[in-house]
Amino acid sequence: MSKLVETQVFNSQLIATGWEIDVVDGILSRIIDYRGKTPSKTESGIPLITAKNVRNGYIEDEPREYISELAYESWMTRGIPKHGDVLFTTEAPLANVAQITSKRRLAFAQRVIILQTNGRMFSGFLKYLLMAESIRKRIFAKSTGSTVEGIKQSVFRRICISFPESLTEQRKIARILTTLDNLIEKTEALIAKYQAIKQGMMHDLFTRGVDSDGQLRPTQEQAPDLYKQSELGWIPKEWCLHTFGDSISYMDSGWSPICETTPASHGECGSLKTTSISWEGYDPNENKRLPDELSPEVKAFVRPDDILITRVGPRNRIGVVAHVDHTPDALMVSDNMLRLRLTNHEILRPAFVPLILSSHAIQSRWEGRKVGLAEAQMVITQHVVRNTLVSVPPVQEQEMIVDRHAKCQSVIRAERRRRENLLVVKSGLMQDLLTGKVRVKVDEAEEITAHA
């Protein structure tokens, strides 16, 4: 056991039978640290891993930076990382962890240290141990810096950890958590796949529409007689062009009082946050409770079939549209959003509006009309929204398009729920397995095999 362990740690921390306490330094054979050095970068070559690439357990390809093949040997003089080594970011951001899982050559920049374990710890277990909430709290408690938090290598070496004495138990714990990570990764890949399918589907629906049988029309090149030329390009003959303002009976902004951070409970009044509006739909849970001493503005209450549009905020969050399909009572529209109501639902269905306003053509036009002094505080005006030219299908076709979108979105939501459930399971298992609260079974044969 390392001599760096402080005596009081043993007196205040209970550990499971078969586990031991030490400091990080006691389970490492080496730390490779390139802090204080900045390499010359090239357009291609050997990937340069910076703190930005080290994420929650994995190495992210973006942003892509490189050093030349010729510079690699002269740069990596402090040590060459190997497959299985654990990466740890010392600042900006602090305490992100990943593991090298490929045998490709990688170069490293400052703010990332490479941890090589000795015979007392399996590197896969160390990765998860450093991601455990209890260890992260200890790391941040020892960090310094007011603007950018960081930790010195000498301090990091003395962070106290507890772990199974058995390498077989360590491997089993790492294997369980890796299996969960693989399931999460596959689920995220499915979400990305379905998102891409939805994007392609929506492009087809807003350029071709669907016929009376609910099937996509042939393209304009395949069946030019089914289309007509318009100010927005080729559109199906049954579609009409409208200035969006002609379909609006009422548009306003709300009120943004100083509210509590907690959401309103049932029967209480709340002010909607702009995060209640997303391309995934309207989320009434994203609100702030109105203090008891303030009286609500009843006219600002949102109601079903309202259309909400983010009006003020960062550029990429302006012009997001959501349809209110259902909502609790007494939630108010804030000043950072537009709320509009349609003139005639028999001409334009409220549920169809976010879909048509999300189209690339309209979002591109809105992008050029956003105003503001900084990217983080832009505005889109009522005038821009009202004067937007939209192509509108017949009501029956609108409903079929809405239905197709809803079915696709339902699949994506189901996968997102699955991902969230897996993350909850992983969090619970990390808490249990990495503290010894729940033990994995290791039989004698496995232990002998592991040391053979």
N, C-alpha and C positions, 0 to 999 in steps of 0.2 A: 504494500500500500504506500502511496506517495507520502513523503514527509510534509507536503504542503497542506494536508488536511488540518483544519483547526479543531481543537478538542471540543469546543462547545457545540459543534455540529453534531457530534455523536450523542451529546446529552439532550439535544432538543429535537432530533429527528428520528422517528421510528421507521425501521425498514423491515421488509418481509424476510422470513427465514430463507437463507440461501442467496440473499442479496448482500451487496457490500456498498460502502460509501467511499468515494474518493473525489478528487477534483479532475477536471478535464485533462490536465497535464499528465495525470497518472495513467491514462489509457491511450496516450498518443506516443507514437514513435518519432513523429516529426510534424512540424508546421511549416509549410512553404508560404512565404509572405512576400508579395511584390509591391508592398506599399512604398510610396516615395519614388516610384518609377512610372513613367508614361511612355509607351512605345510609339514609334511612328506607324501610322496606319496606312493601309493600302486598299485598293478597290476589291481585291480578291486575295486568296492565299489561305493561311491557317486562321480559323475562327478565333477571335479575341473575346474572351468572356469577361464581362465587367459586372459590377453589382446589379446593373439593370437586367441582366440576363438570368440572375439567380432568383427563382420564384419559390413558391410554397412547395418545395420538395422536388422540383425539376428544373432543368436548364431550358430557358426560353430562347428560341433562335433570334427573335427580334429584340432590340435592334441588332442588325448584322454589321459587325466590324471585323477587320482582318489585319494581320501583319504578314509580311512577305515570307516566303519559304526561306530565303537567304538570311533574314533577320531572326528566325526562330531560335537557332542554336545560340546565337550571341545574346539574345534576350532572356531565354529561360535558364540562366546560370544559377539561380537559387534553388533549382530543383524541378524535376519533370513530374507532373501529376500522372497518376496511373488509374486504370479502370477500378472503380469501387471507392476511390477517394471521396471524402465529403467536403463540400464547399460551404463556407460561412461568410456572410457579408458583415464587415466590421462597422460600416456606417453607410448612410444614404443609399438604400435603407439598412437599418441595423437588424441583424439576426434572421435574415433570410437564409434558407438552407436548401441545398440540392446535393445530388450525388452524380458522379461521372459514371454513366452506364454504357458508354461506347468506347471503343479502342482508338478512335480517331485522335489525331494530335490536336491539342487545344493550347492556346496561349492565355495568360491571365494578366489582368491589370490590377492596379491598386484598389483597395477596399474589399478585395476578396482574398481570403486565406484558404489554403488547402490543408485538410486534416488527414493525416495518415495514422491509422490505429496500430497499436501493438497487439500482442497475442491475447490480451485480456478482453478485447471488445471487437465484435463483428461490426464492420463499417455500416452495414445496412441498419443495424440497431441504433448506432450513433446518430444517423440522419434523423430518425423519428424521435430519439431522445431530445435532440436539440430543438425539435419542433413542439415538444410538449409544453403546455401552458405553464407548468410549475418552473421549468428551466428558463423559459423566456422571461418570466417575471424576475428571476434572479439576475439574468443578463441585463435587463433594462434597469434594474435597481442599481447596478454597478456602472451604468453608462454615464457619459458626461456630454455636455454641449446643450445650449439652450435652443438654437435654431436647428442644428443637425445633430441628432444623437449618435454617439459612437462609443466603442469600447476599445481600450488598449489590449494588445495581445497578452501582455503580462497579467492583466486583470482577468481576461477571459480564461487563461490557463488555470486560475484559481477558483473558477465557478464550481460549486459543489454539485455532484451528481450521485445518484444511486442506480444500481444495475444488477442483473443476475450474475452470479459467479459463473454459471454454466453458459458456455458459448452456444450450446444446443438450444437452450431456452431463448437466448437472444435471437438466434436465427429463426426460431419458430414465431416469435413475436413479430419480427421484421417481415416474415413471409405472410402472416395474416394481414398486416397493414398494407403490404405491397399488393396483395390480392384485392383489397378494397380500393386502393388507388387505381389499379387496372380497370376495375368496374366503373369507377368515376370517370376515368379517361375515355372509356368506350361510350359511356353515356353522353359525355360532352361532344364526342365525335358524331354521335347520332343527332344531337341537337343542332350542331353545325350543318350536318347533311340536310336535315329537314328545313332549316332556315334557308339554305341555298335552293332547295326545291320550291319553297314558298315564294322566294324572290323571283325565280323563273316563272312560276305559275302566275303571279300577280302581273308580271310584265306581259305575258300572253293575254291575260284577261283584260288588261286595259289597252291593248292594241288590237285584239281580235274579238274579244267578248265571247259569248256563248249563244248558240242557236236555241230554238224552242225546245229541243231535246236535251239541253244542258251540255252539249258538246262544243268544244272550241271550234270556231269558224276556221275555214282554211285561211291561210295568209293572203294578204293583198296581192302578192305575186301569183299565188295559185288560183285565186278567184277574184279578179279585179272588179267584177260586176257587183260584188257584195259590199264594196266600199265607196266612199266619196271623199273628195279632197276638202280640207278645212284649214282654218288658220292654225290648227294644231297638228296638221298633217293628215294622213289617211285615217279615217275612222269608219266603223260600220255604218251602213246607210240608215239604219234604224236609230242611230244615236243623234242627239242634238247638242249644239253648243249653247252654253249659258254663261252669262256673267254671274259669278257665284252670288254677288250681292242681291241679284234679283230673286234668289231663293231664300233670302234671310229676312225674317220679320222683325228680329230684335237682336242687338249685339251690345254687350257692355263688358266692363271689367268690374271687379268686386272691391273688397276692402281687405287691407292687410294690417290688422291690429297686432300689437305685441302679445303673443300668446305663450302658453306653457309648451314645453317640449313634448309632453305626453299627448297621445291622441285622445279624442273625446270618447267617453263611454256611452253606452246606450242611453238615449234621452238627453245627452248633453250637446251643446253647440260646439262646433269646431270650424276652423278655417283651413281650406284645402291647400296643400303644398303643391308646387309644380310637379313634384314626383308622383302625384296622383294621376298625371297624364303621361302616358307612354304609348308607343306603337303597339304594345301588347294589350292595351285597353285602359279602362278607367279603374283606379284602385282607391276606393273611399277610405281605406285604412291609413292612407298617407295624408293625415291631417293633424292639426295642432288644436288642443282644447282651448276654448275661449274662457278667459278668467271670469269668475263669478261676478266681479264688479262691472263688467262690460255687458252692454245689451247688444244682442245680435241684430244685424240688418236683414230683416225677413226677405226683402226683395233680392238679396244676394244668395238666398238658398238655392242650391242646385237641385234639379228635378229630372226624372227620367226623360230621355230623348233630347236633353241638352247636348250641345257639341262644345267641347272645351279645347282651347288652343293655347299653348304656352306662348306668352307675349314678351316676357323679359327674362334675361338670364344669359348663360354662356351660348355662344353661337350655335353649337351643335344641339342645344336643347330648345332652341326657338323654332316655332312653327310645328311642333309636335301636336298631333290631333287625336282626341279620343271621344268616343260616343258613350254617354251615360246610359247604360242599359237598365241599371237599378242602382239605388243609393239610399242610405239611411236618411232620416229627416235631419234638418238643422245643420247641414254642412254648407258653409258659405264659399262662394267663389272669391279668390283673392285678387289683389290688384295686379299680380304678375301673370294673369291669364285672361283670355277672352272667353266669354260665354255667349253662344249664339243659339237662336231657335229658328227653325225653318218655317217658311210660309205655308207650304202644302206638302204633306207627307205622301200624297198620292202621286206627286211628280218626282220628289227626291226623298228617298228613305234616309232617316238619320243614321242608321247603322252603315250605310254605304258611304257617307261623307268622309270618315277617316281614311277609307280605302282609296278613294279617288284623290284626296288631298295628299296622300302619301306617295303618289306616283312620282317617278323621277322627273318628269317634265315640270310638274308644279313645284316640287321641292327645289329644283334648279332655279326656277324663276324667283321663288321666295328668297333663295340664298343671296341673289344679287340685290335684293331690296331690304335686307336687314341693315339697320343703322346702329351706330354706337361709337363711343370713344375708345373702347377696349373690347377684345375678344370675349372677355368674361362677363360683359354687361351690354348685350345687344338688345334691340327692340324690333318687333315687327308690328306695323300699325294696322288699325282697322281698315284704312284706305287700301292697303295692299291686299288684304284678305277679300274685301268686297269686290275689288276689280280683277280678281283672278278669273281667267277664262277656263271653264271646265267642260268636258264632254260627258253627257249624261245618257245612259242607256234607258230603255223602257223599264218601268218598275219591276216587271216580272224578271227581267234579266238582272237588274240590280240585286234582287233577292237571291237569285241563283249564284251570283258572284259572292255575295255575303256568306252564303251557306258553304261554298267551297273554301273560302278563307277561314271560316269558323272551324271546319273539320280539320284543316291543316294545323291551325293554331292549337286545337285541342290535343293533337298528337305531341306538339312541341311542349305544351304545358305539362303533359303527363311525364315526359322525359325529364323536364326540369324538376318536377316533384320527386321523381326517382333519384335524381342527382342530390337534391336537398336531403332526402332521407338517408342516402349513403353517407353524406357528409356528417349528419348527426350520429349515425352508427360509428363512423370512424372516430369522431371526437370522443364519444363515450368509451370506445375501446382503447384509444390512446391514454385516456385518463386511468383506466383500469389496468391495462397491460404494462404501461410504462412506470407504474408505481408499485407493482406487485400486489395490488388489491385483488386482481384476478390472475391466477397462475395458469400457465399452459403446462400440460402434462409432458414430461420427458422421461421415457423409460431407460433402463440401464443399457439396453442394446443400442439405442440411439446415441447415448453418451459415449459408449465405447467406439462406435463407428465414427463419431465426430472427431475423436482424438487419435484415430488410427492413422 
